[in-house]
Amino acid sequence: MYECVRCGKRTTAKELSKLPRARCICGYAVFTKSAPVTERRLRAV
Ligand SMILES: [Zn+2]
């Protein structure tokens, strides 16, 4: 599971591998790894 650092959109590694370039829909290409199940980052809203 990867999370776009810009828009926060989550993408799986599988989806990324389908793309010609590992790039988010927003156009940004920097991702952070995020654990899908156990770890959930809390954000101050
Ligand atoms: Zn994005």
mmCIF file of the protein (N, C-alpha, C, O) and its ligand, coordinates in Angstrom:
data_MODEL
# 
_entry.id   MODEL 
# 
loop_
_entity.id 
_entity.type 
_entity.pdbx_number_of_molecules 
1 polymer     1 
2 non-polymer 1 
# 
_entity_poly.entity_id                      1 
_entity_poly.type                           'polypeptide(L)' 
_entity_poly.nstd_linkage                   no 
_entity_poly.nstd_monomer                   no 
_entity_poly.pdbx_seq_one_letter_code       MYECVRCGKRTTAKELSKLPRARCICGYAVFTKSAPVTERRLRAV 
_entity_poly.pdbx_seq_one_letter_code_can   MYECVRCGKRTTAKELSKLPRARCICGYAVFTKSAPVTERRLRAV 
_entity_poly.pdbx_strand_id                 A 
# 
loop_
_entity_poly_seq.entity_id 
_entity_poly_seq.num 
_entity_poly_seq.mon_id 
_entity_poly_seq.hetero 
1 1  MET n 
1 2  TYR n 
1 3  GLU n 
1 4  CYS n 
1 5  VAL n 
1 6  ARG n 
1 7  CYS n 
1 8  GLY n 
1 9  LYS n 
1 10 ARG n 
1 11 THR n 
1 12 THR n 
1 13 ALA n 
1 14 LYS n 
1 15 GLU n 
1 16 LEU n 
1 17 SER n 
1 18 LYS n 
1 19 LEU n 
1 20 PRO n 
1 21 ARG n 
1 22 ALA n 
1 23 ARG n 
1 24 CYS n 
1 25 ILE n 
1 26 CYS n 
1 27 GLY n 
1 28 TYR n 
1 29 ALA n 
1 30 VAL n 
1 31 PHE n 
1 32 THR n 
1 33 LYS n 
1 34 SER n 
1 35 ALA n 
1 36 PRO n 
1 37 VAL n 
1 38 THR n 
1 39 GLU n 
1 40 ARG n 
1 41 ARG n 
1 42 LEU n 
1 43 ARG n 
1 44 ALA n 
1 45 VAL n 
# 
loop_
_struct_asym.id 
_struct_asym.entity_id 
A 1 
B 2 
# 
loop_
_chem_comp.id 
_chem_comp.type 
_chem_comp.mon_nstd_flag 
ALA 'L-peptide linking' y 
ARG 'L-peptide linking' y 
CYS 'L-peptide linking' y 
GLU 'L-peptide linking' y 
GLY 'peptide linking'   y 
ILE 'L-peptide linking' y 
LEU 'L-peptide linking' y 
LYS 'L-peptide linking' y 
MET 'L-peptide linking' y 
PHE 'L-peptide linking' y 
PRO 'L-peptide linking' y 
SER 'L-peptide linking' y 
THR 'L-peptide linking' y 
TYR 'L-peptide linking' y 
VAL 'L-peptide linking' y 
ZN  non-polymer         . 
# 
_pdbx_entity_nonpoly.entity_id   2 
_pdbx_entity_nonpoly.name        ? 
_pdbx_entity_nonpoly.comp_id     ZN 
# 
_pdbx_nonpoly_scheme.asym_id         B 
_pdbx_nonpoly_scheme.entity_id       2 
_pdbx_nonpoly_scheme.mon_id          ZN 
_pdbx_nonpoly_scheme.ndb_seq_num     1 
_pdbx_nonpoly_scheme.pdb_seq_num     101 
_pdbx_nonpoly_scheme.auth_seq_num    101 
_pdbx_nonpoly_scheme.pdb_mon_id      ZN 
_pdbx_nonpoly_scheme.auth_mon_id     ZN 
_pdbx_nonpoly_scheme.pdb_strand_id   A 
_pdbx_nonpoly_scheme.pdb_ins_code    . 
# 
loop_
_atom_site.group_PDB 
_atom_site.id 
_atom_site.type_symbol 
_atom_site.label_atom_id 
_atom_site.label_alt_id 
_atom_site.label_comp_id 
_atom_site.label_asym_id 
_atom_site.label_entity_id 
_atom_site.label_seq_id 
_atom_site.pdbx_PDB_ins_code 
_atom_site.Cartn_x 
_atom_site.Cartn_y 
_atom_site.Cartn_z 
_atom_site.occupancy 
_atom_site.B_iso_or_equiv 
_atom_site.pdbx_formal_charge 
_atom_site.auth_seq_id 
_atom_site.auth_comp_id 
_atom_site.auth_asym_id 
_atom_site.auth_atom_id 
_atom_site.pdbx_PDB_model_num 
ATOM   1   N  N  . MET A 1 1  ? 0.837  -1.198 0.000   1.00 0.00 ? 1   MET A N  1 
ATOM   2   C  CA . MET A 1 1  ? 0.000  0.000  0.000   1.00 0.00 ? 1   MET A CA 1 
ATOM   3   C  C  . MET A 1 1  ? 0.873  1.250  0.000   1.00 0.00 ? 1   MET A C  1 
ATOM   4   O  O  . MET A 1 1  ? 1.772  1.408  0.826   1.00 0.00 ? 1   MET A O  1 
ATOM   5   N  N  . TYR A 1 2  ? 0.589  2.102  -0.921  1.00 0.00 ? 2   TYR A N  1 
ATOM   6   C  CA . TYR A 1 2  ? 1.354  3.336  -1.002  1.00 0.00 ? 2   TYR A CA 1 
ATOM   7   C  C  . TYR A 1 2  ? 0.422  4.531  -0.918  1.00 0.00 ? 2   TYR A C  1 
ATOM   8   O  O  . TYR A 1 2  ? -0.721 4.502  -1.374  1.00 0.00 ? 2   TYR A O  1 
ATOM   9   N  N  . GLU A 1 3  ? 0.953  5.573  -0.321  1.00 0.00 ? 3   GLU A N  1 
ATOM   10  C  CA . GLU A 1 3  ? 0.126  6.756  -0.170  1.00 0.00 ? 3   GLU A CA 1 
ATOM   11  C  C  . GLU A 1 3  ? 0.824  7.942  -0.792  1.00 0.00 ? 3   GLU A C  1 
ATOM   12  O  O  . GLU A 1 3  ? 1.983  8.227  -0.489  1.00 0.00 ? 3   GLU A O  1 
ATOM   13  N  N  . CYS A 1 4  ? 0.127  8.618  -1.646  1.00 0.00 ? 4   CYS A N  1 
ATOM   14  C  CA . CYS A 1 4  ? 0.673  9.806  -2.286  1.00 0.00 ? 4   CYS A CA 1 
ATOM   15  C  C  . CYS A 1 4  ? 0.914  10.883 -1.234  1.00 0.00 ? 4   CYS A C  1 
ATOM   16  O  O  . CYS A 1 4  ? 0.030  11.190 -0.434  1.00 0.00 ? 4   CYS A O  1 
ATOM   17  N  N  . VAL A 1 5  ? 2.119  11.454 -1.242  1.00 0.00 ? 5   VAL A N  1 
ATOM   18  C  CA . VAL A 1 5  ? 2.429  12.435 -0.206  1.00 0.00 ? 5   VAL A CA 1 
ATOM   19  C  C  . VAL A 1 5  ? 1.741  13.764 -0.469  1.00 0.00 ? 5   VAL A C  1 
ATOM   20  O  O  . VAL A 1 5  ? 1.679  14.624 0.409   1.00 0.00 ? 5   VAL A O  1 
ATOM   21  N  N  . ARG A 1 6  ? 1.236  13.924 -1.652  1.00 0.00 ? 6   ARG A N  1 
ATOM   22  C  CA . ARG A 1 6  ? 0.622  15.198 -1.994  1.00 0.00 ? 6   ARG A CA 1 
ATOM   23  C  C  . ARG A 1 6  ? -0.878 15.213 -1.724  1.00 0.00 ? 6   ARG A C  1 
ATOM   24  O  O  . ARG A 1 6  ? -1.388 16.103 -1.044  1.00 0.00 ? 6   ARG A O  1 
ATOM   25  N  N  . CYS A 1 7  ? -1.574 14.225 -2.261  1.00 0.00 ? 7   CYS A N  1 
ATOM   26  C  CA . CYS A 1 7  ? -3.029 14.252 -2.125  1.00 0.00 ? 7   CYS A CA 1 
ATOM   27  C  C  . CYS A 1 7  ? -3.549 13.179 -1.176  1.00 0.00 ? 7   CYS A C  1 
ATOM   28  O  O  . CYS A 1 7  ? -4.725 13.178 -0.813  1.00 0.00 ? 7   CYS A O  1 
ATOM   29  N  N  . GLY A 1 8  ? -2.648 12.249 -0.770  1.00 0.00 ? 8   GLY A N  1 
ATOM   30  C  CA . GLY A 1 8  ? -3.066 11.256 0.195   1.00 0.00 ? 8   GLY A CA 1 
ATOM   31  C  C  . GLY A 1 8  ? -3.813 10.079 -0.400  1.00 0.00 ? 8   GLY A C  1 
ATOM   32  O  O  . GLY A 1 8  ? -4.309 9.214  0.321   1.00 0.00 ? 8   GLY A O  1 
ATOM   33  N  N  . LYS A 1 9  ? -3.888 10.054 -1.720  1.00 0.00 ? 9   LYS A N  1 
ATOM   34  C  CA . LYS A 1 9  ? -4.548 8.944  -2.396  1.00 0.00 ? 9   LYS A CA 1 
ATOM   35  C  C  . LYS A 1 9  ? -3.764 7.657  -2.180  1.00 0.00 ? 9   LYS A C  1 
ATOM   36  O  O  . LYS A 1 9  ? -2.546 7.628  -2.354  1.00 0.00 ? 9   LYS A O  1 
ATOM   37  N  N  . ARG A 1 10 ? -4.452 6.615  -1.809  1.00 0.00 ? 10  ARG A N  1 
ATOM   38  C  CA . ARG A 1 10 ? -3.773 5.352  -1.565  1.00 0.00 ? 10  ARG A CA 1 
ATOM   39  C  C  . ARG A 1 10 ? -3.845 4.443  -2.785  1.00 0.00 ? 10  ARG A C  1 
ATOM   40  O  O  . ARG A 1 10 ? -4.880 4.306  -3.436  1.00 0.00 ? 10  ARG A O  1 
ATOM   41  N  N  . THR A 1 11 ? -2.728 3.843  -3.057  1.00 0.00 ? 11  THR A N  1 
ATOM   42  C  CA . THR A 1 11 ? -2.638 2.957  -4.205  1.00 0.00 ? 11  THR A CA 1 
ATOM   43  C  C  . THR A 1 11 ? -1.891 1.699  -3.794  1.00 0.00 ? 11  THR A C  1 
ATOM   44  O  O  . THR A 1 11 ? -0.957 1.757  -2.994  1.00 0.00 ? 11  THR A O  1 
ATOM   45  N  N  . THR A 1 12 ? -2.295 0.589  -4.330  1.00 0.00 ? 12  THR A N  1 
ATOM   46  C  CA . THR A 1 12 ? -1.569 -0.637 -4.037  1.00 0.00 ? 12  THR A CA 1 
ATOM   47  C  C  . THR A 1 12 ? -0.371 -0.754 -4.964  1.00 0.00 ? 12  THR A C  1 
ATOM   48  O  O  . THR A 1 12 ? -0.341 -0.167 -6.045  1.00 0.00 ? 12  THR A O  1 
ATOM   49  N  N  . ALA A 1 13 ? 0.607  -1.517 -4.522  1.00 0.00 ? 13  ALA A N  1 
ATOM   50  C  CA . ALA A 1 13 ? 1.799  -1.737 -5.332  1.00 0.00 ? 13  ALA A CA 1 
ATOM   51  C  C  . ALA A 1 13 ? 1.411  -2.405 -6.648  1.00 0.00 ? 13  ALA A C  1 
ATOM   52  O  O  . ALA A 1 13 ? 2.062  -2.199 -7.672  1.00 0.00 ? 13  ALA A O  1 
ATOM   53  N  N  . LYS A 1 14 ? 0.378  -3.184 -6.615  1.00 0.00 ? 14  LYS A N  1 
ATOM   54  C  CA . LYS A 1 14 ? -0.092 -3.875 -7.812  1.00 0.00 ? 14  LYS A CA 1 
ATOM   55  C  C  . LYS A 1 14 ? -0.611 -2.869 -8.839  1.00 0.00 ? 14  LYS A C  1 
ATOM   56  O  O  . LYS A 1 14 ? -0.325 -2.975 -10.031 1.00 0.00 ? 14  LYS A O  1 
ATOM   57  N  N  . GLU A 1 15 ? -1.362 -1.914 -8.363  1.00 0.00 ? 15  GLU A N  1 
ATOM   58  C  CA . GLU A 1 15 ? -1.878 -0.886 -9.259  1.00 0.00 ? 15  GLU A CA 1 
ATOM   59  C  C  . GLU A 1 15 ? -0.755 -0.052 -9.843  1.00 0.00 ? 15  GLU A C  1 
ATOM   60  O  O  . GLU A 1 15 ? -0.766 0.307  -11.021 1.00 0.00 ? 15  GLU A O  1 
ATOM   61  N  N  . LEU A 1 16 ? 0.213  0.246  -8.994  1.00 0.00 ? 16  LEU A N  1 
ATOM   62  C  CA . LEU A 1 16 ? 1.346  1.049  -9.448  1.00 0.00 ? 16  LEU A CA 1 
ATOM   63  C  C  . LEU A 1 16 ? 2.130  0.333  -10.533 1.00 0.00 ? 16  LEU A C  1 
ATOM   64  O  O  . LEU A 1 16 ? 2.616  0.949  -11.481 1.00 0.00 ? 16  LEU A O  1 
ATOM   65  N  N  . SER A 1 17 ? 2.244  -0.972 -10.377 1.00 0.00 ? 17  SER A N  1 
ATOM   66  C  CA . SER A 1 17 ? 3.031  -1.745 -11.332 1.00 0.00 ? 17  SER A CA 1 
ATOM   67  C  C  . SER A 1 17 ? 2.349  -1.812 -12.689 1.00 0.00 ? 17  SER A C  1 
ATOM   68  O  O  . SER A 1 17 ? 2.996  -2.072 -13.703 1.00 0.00 ? 17  SER A O  1 
ATOM   69  N  N  . LYS A 1 18 ? 1.047  -1.580 -12.708 1.00 0.00 ? 18  LYS A N  1 
ATOM   70  C  CA . LYS A 1 18 ? 0.319  -1.574 -13.982 1.00 0.00 ? 18  LYS A CA 1 
ATOM   71  C  C  . LYS A 1 18 ? 0.620  -0.315 -14.788 1.00 0.00 ? 18  LYS A C  1 
ATOM   72  O  O  . LYS A 1 18 ? 0.593  -0.314 -16.019 1.00 0.00 ? 18  LYS A O  1 
ATOM   73  N  N  . LEU A 1 19 ? 0.903  0.740  -14.062 1.00 0.00 ? 19  LEU A N  1 
ATOM   74  C  CA . LEU A 1 19 ? 1.113  2.010  -14.729 1.00 0.00 ? 19  LEU A CA 1 
ATOM   75  C  C  . LEU A 1 19 ? 2.483  2.067  -15.383 1.00 0.00 ? 19  LEU A C  1 
ATOM   76  O  O  . LEU A 1 19 ? 3.442  1.489  -14.872 1.00 0.00 ? 19  LEU A O  1 
ATOM   77  N  N  . PRO A 1 20 ? 2.581  2.754  -16.502 1.00 0.00 ? 20  PRO A N  1 
ATOM   78  C  CA . PRO A 1 20 ? 3.872  2.929  -17.167 1.00 0.00 ? 20  PRO A CA 1 
ATOM   79  C  C  . PRO A 1 20 ? 4.848  3.682  -16.279 1.00 0.00 ? 20  PRO A C  1 
ATOM   80  O  O  . PRO A 1 20 ? 6.043  3.388  -16.252 1.00 0.00 ? 20  PRO A O  1 
ATOM   81  N  N  . ARG A 1 21 ? 4.327  4.638  -15.567 1.00 0.00 ? 21  ARG A N  1 
ATOM   82  C  CA . ARG A 1 21 ? 5.138  5.326  -14.585 1.00 0.00 ? 21  ARG A CA 1 
ATOM   83  C  C  . ARG A 1 21 ? 4.408  5.251  -13.260 1.00 0.00 ? 21  ARG A C  1 
ATOM   84  O  O  . ARG A 1 21 ? 3.188  5.398  -13.195 1.00 0.00 ? 21  ARG A O  1 
ATOM   85  N  N  . ALA A 1 22 ? 5.169  5.021  -12.213 1.00 0.00 ? 22  ALA A N  1 
ATOM   86  C  CA . ALA A 1 22 ? 4.544  4.992  -10.899 1.00 0.00 ? 22  ALA A CA 1 
ATOM   87  C  C  . ALA A 1 22 ? 4.186  6.414  -10.524 1.00 0.00 ? 22  ALA A C  1 
ATOM   88  O  O  . ALA A 1 22 ? 5.001  7.158  -9.978  1.00 0.00 ? 22  ALA A O  1 
ATOM   89  N  N  . ARG A 1 23 ? 2.985  6.767  -10.819 1.00 0.00 ? 23  ARG A N  1 
ATOM   90  C  CA . ARG A 1 23 ? 2.581  8.152  -10.621 1.00 0.00 ? 23  ARG A CA 1 
ATOM   91  C  C  . ARG A 1 23 ? 1.140  8.215  -10.156 1.00 0.00 ? 23  ARG A C  1 
ATOM   92  O  O  . ARG A 1 23 ? 0.292  7.447  -10.610 1.00 0.00 ? 23  ARG A O  1 
ATOM   93  N  N  . CYS A 1 24 ? 0.885  9.099  -9.287  1.00 0.00 ? 24  CYS A N  1 
ATOM   94  C  CA . CYS A 1 24 ? -0.462 9.272  -8.771  1.00 0.00 ? 24  CYS A CA 1 
ATOM   95  C  C  . CYS A 1 24 ? -1.344 9.948  -9.815  1.00 0.00 ? 24  CYS A C  1 
ATOM   96  O  O  . CYS A 1 24 ? -0.851 10.554 -10.766 1.00 0.00 ? 24  CYS A O  1 
ATOM   97  N  N  . ILE A 1 25 ? -2.629 9.834  -9.623  1.00 0.00 ? 25  ILE A N  1 
ATOM   98  C  CA . ILE A 1 25 ? -3.572 10.495 -10.528 1.00 0.00 ? 25  ILE A CA 1 
ATOM   99  C  C  . ILE A 1 25 ? -3.431 12.004 -10.494 1.00 0.00 ? 25  ILE A C  1 
ATOM   100 O  O  . ILE A 1 25 ? -3.803 12.697 -11.441 1.00 0.00 ? 25  ILE A O  1 
ATOM   101 N  N  . CYS A 1 26 ? -2.890 12.505 -9.396  1.00 0.00 ? 26  CYS A N  1 
ATOM   102 C  CA . CYS A 1 26 ? -2.720 13.953 -9.274  1.00 0.00 ? 26  CYS A CA 1 
ATOM   103 C  C  . CYS A 1 26 ? -1.444 14.408 -9.974  1.00 0.00 ? 26  CYS A C  1 
ATOM   104 O  O  . CYS A 1 26 ? -1.186 15.605 -10.100 1.00 0.00 ? 26  CYS A O  1 
ATOM   105 N  N  . GLY A 1 27 ? -0.641 13.431 -10.430 1.00 0.00 ? 27  GLY A N  1 
ATOM   106 C  CA . GLY A 1 27 ? 0.550  13.791 -11.174 1.00 0.00 ? 27  GLY A CA 1 
ATOM   107 C  C  . GLY A 1 27 ? 1.821  13.729 -10.348 1.00 0.00 ? 27  GLY A C  1 
ATOM   108 O  O  . GLY A 1 27 ? 2.928  13.820 -10.880 1.00 0.00 ? 27  GLY A O  1 
ATOM   109 N  N  . TYR A 1 28 ? 1.653  13.576 -9.062  1.00 0.00 ? 28  TYR A N  1 
ATOM   110 C  CA . TYR A 1 28 ? 2.804  13.515 -8.176  1.00 0.00 ? 28  TYR A CA 1 
ATOM   111 C  C  . TYR A 1 28 ? 3.347  12.091 -8.143  1.00 0.00 ? 28  TYR A C  1 
ATOM   112 O  O  . TYR A 1 28 ? 2.585  11.128 -8.233  1.00 0.00 ? 28  TYR A O  1 
ATOM   113 N  N  . ALA A 1 29 ? 4.635  11.964 -8.016  1.00 0.00 ? 29  ALA A N  1 
ATOM   114 C  CA . ALA A 1 29 ? 5.242  10.631 -8.115  1.00 0.00 ? 29  ALA A CA 1 
ATOM   115 C  C  . ALA A 1 29 ? 5.991  10.230 -6.859  1.00 0.00 ? 29  ALA A C  1 
ATOM   116 O  O  . ALA A 1 29 ? 6.870  9.369  -6.901  1.00 0.00 ? 29  ALA A O  1 
ATOM   117 N  N  . VAL A 1 30 ? 5.648  10.846 -5.753  1.00 0.00 ? 30  VAL A N  1 
ATOM   118 C  CA . VAL A 1 30 ? 6.307  10.494 -4.498  1.00 0.00 ? 30  VAL A CA 1 
ATOM   119 C  C  . VAL A 1 30 ? 5.292  9.817  -3.578  1.00 0.00 ? 30  VAL A C  1 
ATOM   120 O  O  . VAL A 1 30 ? 4.243  10.370 -3.247  1.00 0.00 ? 30  VAL A O  1 
ATOM   121 N  N  . PHE A 1 31 ? 5.647  8.620  -3.187  1.00 0.00 ? 31  PHE A N  1 
ATOM   122 C  CA . PHE A 1 31 ? 4.742  7.863  -2.340  1.00 0.00 ? 31  PHE A CA 1 
ATOM   123 C  C  . PHE A 1 31 ? 5.412  7.470  -1.035  1.00 0.00 ? 31  PHE A C  1 
ATOM   124 O  O  . PHE A 1 31 ? 6.631  7.315  -0.962  1.00 0.00 ? 31  PHE A O  1 
ATOM   125 N  N  . THR A 1 32 ? 4.605  7.316  -0.030  1.00 0.00 ? 32  THR A N  1 
ATOM   126 C  CA . THR A 1 32 ? 5.100  6.722  1.203   1.00 0.00 ? 32  THR A CA 1 
ATOM   127 C  C  . THR A 1 32 ? 4.425  5.373  1.372   1.00 0.00 ? 32  THR A C  1 
ATOM   128 O  O  . THR A 1 32 ? 3.281  5.178  0.961   1.00 0.00 ? 32  THR A O  1 
ATOM   129 N  N  . LYS A 1 33 ? 5.136  4.465  1.973   1.00 0.00 ? 33  LYS A N  1 
ATOM   130 C  CA . LYS A 1 33 ? 4.535  3.174  2.246   1.00 0.00 ? 33  LYS A CA 1 
ATOM   131 C  C  . LYS A 1 33 ? 3.593  3.309  3.420   1.00 0.00 ? 33  LYS A C  1 
ATOM   132 O  O  . LYS A 1 33 ? 3.905  3.967  4.413   1.00 0.00 ? 33  LYS A O  1 
ATOM   133 N  N  . SER A 1 34 ? 2.461  2.694  3.302   1.00 0.00 ? 34  SER A N  1 
ATOM   134 C  CA . SER A 1 34 ? 1.559  2.682  4.432   1.00 0.00 ? 34  SER A CA 1 
ATOM   135 C  C  . SER A 1 34 ? 1.002  1.283  4.618   1.00 0.00 ? 34  SER A C  1 
ATOM   136 O  O  . SER A 1 34 ? 0.616  0.624  3.652   1.00 0.00 ? 34  SER A O  1 
ATOM   137 N  N  . ALA A 1 35 ? 0.962  0.845  5.837   1.00 0.00 ? 35  ALA A N  1 
ATOM   138 C  CA . ALA A 1 35 ? 0.431  -0.478 6.128   1.00 0.00 ? 35  ALA A CA 1 
ATOM   139 C  C  . ALA A 1 35 ? -1.094 -0.433 6.045   1.00 0.00 ? 35  ALA A C  1 
ATOM   140 O  O  . ALA A 1 35 ? -1.721 0.428  6.662   1.00 0.00 ? 35  ALA A O  1 
ATOM   141 N  N  . PRO A 1 36 ? -1.684 -1.339 5.300   1.00 0.00 ? 36  PRO A N  1 
ATOM   142 C  CA . PRO A 1 36 ? -3.117 -1.316 5.041   1.00 0.00 ? 36  PRO A CA 1 
ATOM   143 C  C  . PRO A 1 36 ? -3.976 -1.676 6.239   1.00 0.00 ? 36  PRO A C  1 
ATOM   144 O  O  . PRO A 1 36 ? -5.043 -1.088 6.416   1.00 0.00 ? 36  PRO A O  1 
ATOM   145 N  N  . VAL A 1 37 ? -3.560 -2.599 7.050   1.00 0.00 ? 37  VAL A N  1 
ATOM   146 C  CA . VAL A 1 37 ? -4.478 -3.120 8.058   1.00 0.00 ? 37  VAL A CA 1 
ATOM   147 C  C  . VAL A 1 37 ? -4.153 -2.651 9.474   1.00 0.00 ? 37  VAL A C  1 
ATOM   148 O  O  . VAL A 1 37 ? -4.920 -1.897 10.074  1.00 0.00 ? 37  VAL A O  1 
ATOM   149 N  N  . THR A 1 38 ? -3.039 -3.088 9.994   1.00 0.00 ? 38  THR A N  1 
ATOM   150 C  CA . THR A 1 38 ? -2.769 -2.874 11.408  1.00 0.00 ? 38  THR A CA 1 
ATOM   151 C  C  . THR A 1 38 ? -2.466 -1.426 11.740  1.00 0.00 ? 38  THR A C  1 
ATOM   152 O  O  . THR A 1 38 ? -3.035 -0.846 12.665  1.00 0.00 ? 38  THR A O  1 
ATOM   153 N  N  . GLU A 1 39 ? -1.556 -0.859 10.964  1.00 0.00 ? 39  GLU A N  1 
ATOM   154 C  CA . GLU A 1 39 ? -1.139 0.482  11.315  1.00 0.00 ? 39  GLU A CA 1 
ATOM   155 C  C  . GLU A 1 39 ? -2.024 1.521  10.646  1.00 0.00 ? 39  GLU A C  1 
ATOM   156 O  O  . GLU A 1 39 ? -2.275 1.478  9.442   1.00 0.00 ? 39  GLU A O  1 
ATOM   157 N  N  . ARG A 1 40 ? -2.465 2.414  11.431  1.00 0.00 ? 40  ARG A N  1 
ATOM   158 C  CA . ARG A 1 40 ? -3.289 3.463  10.842  1.00 0.00 ? 40  ARG A CA 1 
ATOM   159 C  C  . ARG A 1 40 ? -2.831 4.777  11.446  1.00 0.00 ? 40  ARG A C  1 
ATOM   160 O  O  . ARG A 1 40 ? -2.946 5.023  12.646  1.00 0.00 ? 40  ARG A O  1 
ATOM   161 N  N  . ARG A 1 41 ? -2.320 5.591  10.578  1.00 0.00 ? 41  ARG A N  1 
ATOM   162 C  CA . ARG A 1 41 ? -1.814 6.862  11.099  1.00 0.00 ? 41  ARG A CA 1 
ATOM   163 C  C  . ARG A 1 41 ? -2.948 7.793  11.489  1.00 0.00 ? 41  ARG A C  1 
ATOM   164 O  O  . ARG A 1 41 ? -3.926 7.946  10.756  1.00 0.00 ? 41  ARG A O  1 
ATOM   165 N  N  . LEU A 1 42 ? -2.808 8.389  12.609  1.00 0.00 ? 42  LEU A N  1 
ATOM   166 C  CA . LEU A 1 42 ? -3.833 9.330  13.029  1.00 0.00 ? 42  LEU A CA 1 
ATOM   167 C  C  . LEU A 1 42 ? -3.484 10.729 12.561  1.00 0.00 ? 42  LEU A C  1 
ATOM   168 O  O  . LEU A 1 42 ? -2.333 11.162 12.617  1.00 0.00 ? 42  LEU A O  1 
ATOM   169 N  N  . ARG A 1 43 ? -4.474 11.398 12.113  1.00 0.00 ? 43  ARG A N  1 
ATOM   170 C  CA . ARG A 1 43 ? -4.243 12.756 11.677  1.00 0.00 ? 43  ARG A CA 1 
ATOM   171 C  C  . ARG A 1 43 ? -5.129 13.705 12.450  1.00 0.00 ? 43  ARG A C  1 
ATOM   172 O  O  . ARG A 1 43 ? -6.305 13.434 12.695  1.00 0.00 ? 43  ARG A O  1 
ATOM   173 N  N  . ALA A 1 44 ? -4.559 14.786 12.817  1.00 0.00 ? 44  ALA A N  1 
ATOM   174 C  CA . ALA A 1 44 ? -5.360 15.809 13.458  1.00 0.00 ? 44  ALA A CA 1 
ATOM   175 C  C  . ALA A 1 44 ? -6.240 16.455 12.408  1.00 0.00 ? 44  ALA A C  1 
ATOM   176 O  O  . ALA A 1 44 ? -5.747 16.990 11.415  1.00 0.00 ? 44  ALA A O  1 
ATOM   177 N  N  . VAL A 1 45 ? -7.510 16.404 12.624  1.00 0.00 ? 45  VAL A N  1 
ATOM   178 C  CA . VAL A 1 45 ? -8.420 16.961 11.620  1.00 0.00 ? 45  VAL A CA 1 
ATOM   179 C  C  . VAL A 1 45 ? -8.978 18.291 12.096  1.00 0.00 ? 45  VAL A C  1 
ATOM   180 O  O  . VAL A 1 45 ? -9.765 18.920 11.389  1.00 0.00 ? 45  VAL A O  1 
HETATM 181 ZN ZN . ZN  B 2 .  ? -1.652 12.212 -5.496  1.00 0.00 2 101 ZN  A ZN 1 
# 
